[in-house]
Amino acid sequence: MLDYKVSPRAERYFKKLKDKDLKNKYHDAIIAIREDPSVGNPKQGDLKGILGYDIYHNGVNYEIAYEVVERDGQLLIIILAGTRENFYNELKVYLKRRKGLSD
């Protein structure tokens, strides 16, 4: 099972969740991703290198965006989590901002 880290933004999202069933679904999804990182759908275009994992709860589609990086072995990075609505726009903004910080 891969080690993992959670971005500050995803961490805040998880802490704000009140619905225990939804929290459990996210927890189960992260375990599934850690066991087999290829379970997610690879994104294309300006999101190339990012994988997305869908979670369905009470008729709403939720997403986890993650990447696997090599740093003394493989490390899973949970980048963003939230509802599908505007998810990819928020992800693009977050990645652009993150890239700007690392330049």
N, C-alpha and C positions, 0 to 999 in steps of 0.2 A: 504494500500500500504506500502510495507516495506521500511524502511530507507536504504540507500546504501552508500557505499564508493567505490572509484575507486583507484586501485593500481597506484603508480607513473608511471609504465611502460604503463599501459592502458591509463592513462591521457595524456602522451606524444603522444601516437598514435592518440588519438582523436583530440588533438590540431593541429597535422600535416595534418589532412584530409582537402583537398581542395574541394572535390566534395560535394556540398550541399545536393544532393539527397542521397548520401551514409551516410552523417552525420545524415540526417533525419531518415533513416532506422535504424541506430544504436540507435538514440533517441527513436524511436518507440519500438525497441526491448527491450531496458532497461525498458521502461514503462510496456511492456507486462510481463517481468520477475518480476518486482516489484509487479505487481498485482497478478501473479501466478508463484511463483518460480519453480513449477514442470513442466513448459512448456519445459524446456531444457532436453536434453538427458543425463542421468547419465553415467559417464565414469566408466570404470572398470580397474582392475589391479592396477598399480602404480598411476593411476589418480582417484582412488576411492574417492568419496566425492565431486568431481568436476562435474559440469553440463556444457554442451555445448549448445549453441543456434546458429543455422545457419541463415545467411542472404545472400540472393542472389541479386547481383547487376551487371548489364551489363555482364552477363555470367560468373561472378566470384563468388566463394563461400567464404564468410567471416564468421568468428566465433567470439563468445564471450564466454569466459570461466568464470564461476562464482561459488561461493559457498555461502551457507547460514549458518551463525554461530549464536550461542546463546551468547549474551552479554547483559544482562538486556533487554531481548526480542530478537527478531530475527533481524539480520542485513545481508543485501546482500552485498557481496564483489565482485566487478568486477575485476577479476584477470588479464585477458589478452584479447586483441582484435586484429584482423588482418586477413589476407588472410589465407585460409585453407592450403596453401603450407607451409610445415615445422611447422605448428602451434603447433602440439602436441609435437614435439621435443623441441620447444622453451618453451612450457608450462612446460614440465618436468624439463628442466634446471632451469627455474625461480622458480618452487616449491622447487627443491632441494636446491637452493641457499637461498631461504626464510627460509626453515627449518633449514639450517645451521646457519642462523643468530639468530634463536630463541632458539637454543640449549644452 
